[in-house]
Amino acid sequence: MVVAVEADWCGAVLPEERQGLSPDVTDTRLREFAAGRNCARRALASFGMHDTAIPVGRQRRPVWPAGMVGSITHTVGFCAAAVASSGSHESLGIDAEQSRELTSSERQRVCTPSELANVRHGYGDLWPIIVFSIKEAVYKAWSPLTGTRLGFHDVVVEPDAATGAFLAHVSDRRLAEAARTGCRAPAEVPGRFSADDLLVCSAAVLPRDEPFRVR
């Protein structure tokens, strides 16, 4: 994973990438977009791909060069990108959020009852935002494979507080929906998470050498 430095936030946006931006894009949005693309380009350079454009595709997803999978995330003051060869990974998704306590309505919207009842992890009031971040990362890994969406309650997160790992279980309803499109939809998505006073970060990863369980 490559984390943005100041040069990335001020870096260039290539013409193919700018086509995916609104003509009246705000300075803040342009700065975030530039940071994400420049982070991703630095990550791709480690695979020998230099100055590679990453256009905006369907559902606003980044379009990665042939043979690569990846993910971009940004929040206030932080941006990162991760890439991998499609020969080694089916898909991946990353997410970063500001550490904060969710409101009661936000908790209900994001977390299932079983997740809200799961207090043995030891993260206290940060647990709901951790669940939010994990589900965002899972969606980013799921969507390119299936072309379908996931709601917050379509995923149930099973954490391992001792290792910082998680296993996300996708609902039968969404698996059946993806199956109707002919996609190999993962029933479980593994990953890792971390949290401190500033940031919550999550990564969902589907390695190709560990075939995922399908419905």
N, C-alpha and C positions, 0 to 999 in steps of 0.2 A: 504494500500500500504506500502511496506517495501522498504526503501532506503538503498543502500549499504553503509557499513562502511569499513574501511581498511581491516578488517579481511575477508570480503567477497571477495575482489579483490585478496587476497592471498590464498583463501580457496581451498579445494580439489575439483577436478572434478572426479565424480564417473565413474567406468569403462563403464557402459552402456551409459553414456553421452559422454565419450571420443570417442566412436565409430562414433559419428556424426561429428567429427573434422577431418580435413585433416592431414595426417601424418607430413606435413611440416608447421603446423599452426604457425603463428608468436607469439612471446611473448605477443604483444599487444592484439591480438585476443584472446589468451588463457586467459589473465587477464580479459578481458571483459566478456568472456564466463563464467569463474569461478564466477565472481561477480553476473551475472544474475542468475546462478543456485543456488548459495548460498543464495541470496536474496529470491528466490522462495522457497527454503527449509525452511527458517525462516518463511515465510508467511504460508506455509503448516503446520508447527509445531503448529501454533495457532489453527488448526483444528484437532490436535492430530496425525498428520502424520509426523513422525520424520525420518530424514536421507533418504528421498525419492528421488530416481533417477528421473530425468526429461530428457529423451532421446530426440534426434532430430528426428522429423518425416517428413512427406511429406511437400514439399515446405518449408523446414527448420523450420517448426513450432515446438514449444515445445510440447511434449506428456505429458499431465497432468494425474495424477492418476485417476482412476475411481471415478466418483462422483464430480469431480472438474473441474473448468474452470479457465483460467488465462492468463496472458500476461507479457512479459518482455521487457524492453527498456533500451538502454544505449546510451550515447553520451560522449563526452570528459569529463572525470572526474565525471560522474554521471551515476548511474545505479539504477533501481528500478524494483520491481515485484509486481503484484497484483493477488490475487486469490480469488475465491468465490465458494461456493457450487453450483453444477449444479441443485440442488433443488430450489435454489433461483434466479439463473441467467442463461439465455440462453447462453450468451457469454459476453466477455468484451475485451477491447483493450486499452493499454496505450502507450503513446509516449512522448519522451523528446528530444528537440533540443536546440542547442546553439542559443541564441538570435542574429540574424544577419539580415541584409538587403539582400534580394535575388536580383540577377542580373535581368536585363530586360528579358533575355531569360528564366531564371528559373521561373520568375513570370508568363510568358505566358504558360509555360509547366504545372505549378501547378494549376493556378487559371483560372476559367472561366471568361468571360467578366463581368458577373454580380457580381462576387466576387471582381474583381478589381475595379468595380465602387462603391462598397459598402464602403463608407468612414465615415459613421456616427458612427461607432464603437469607434473611437478615438484612435486606436492603431498606426496610421500613417504608417511609413515604416516597422514596425514589422508585419503588418497584413498578408502579403504573407507567412511568415514563420509560423505564427499561423495557416493559412489555410493548409499549408503543414503538420504540426503536427497533426491537427484534422483528415485529410484524412488518415494519417498513422494509427492513432488509430482506425478509422472506418474500415479500411481494416483488421486490426488484429481481430476486432470483427466479421466482415462479413465472412472472408475466412473459419474459422472452421465450420460455419454453412452451407455454400454452396459449398465449395471446388472449387470455381471459383475466378477469379481475378477481381480487380477493377483498372481502370486507374484513373489518377487524375481528368480528365474531366468527369468521370462517376459519380462523387459525387459533389453536390452543397451544400455549407455550409451556413446556416442561423444562424448568431450569435445573442446573446442577451448580449450586452456589459454591461448592468446594473447588470446582475447576473453572468456573466461568463459562461452561458450555451450556447449550440448550438443544432441545429437539422440539421442533414445531410440527404439530399434527394438523393437517388440512381436512376440512369437513368433507363428508361423503357427498354432500350436495355439489360442492365445487369440483370434486374429483369426477363426478358423473358428468357435469357440464363440460369439463375439459375433454373427457373421453369421447363425448359426442362429436368433437371436432377432430378426432383422430390423433390427439396428442398423447405422448407419454407423460402423464402428470405425476409428479412426486407426491406420495401420500405423507411423507415425512421429510422435513428439511432441517439438517443439522447446522450448527454454527457456534459462535462464541460471542460473549458480550463483556463489557467492562463499564464501570461507573465510578466517578469521583465527584468532588464538589462543583466541577465545572462542566464536564461533558459525560454523556452516555454514548457509547459506541457499540455497534453490533455488526456482525458479518455472518451472512448465510452462504454456505458453500456446498456445491454438489460436485464432488470429484468424479471424474469419469471412471476411475479404477475402483470405485465403490458404488456399484449400480444401485440407484435409489429404488425403494419399494413403491410400486404403483398399485392402484386400486385393482 
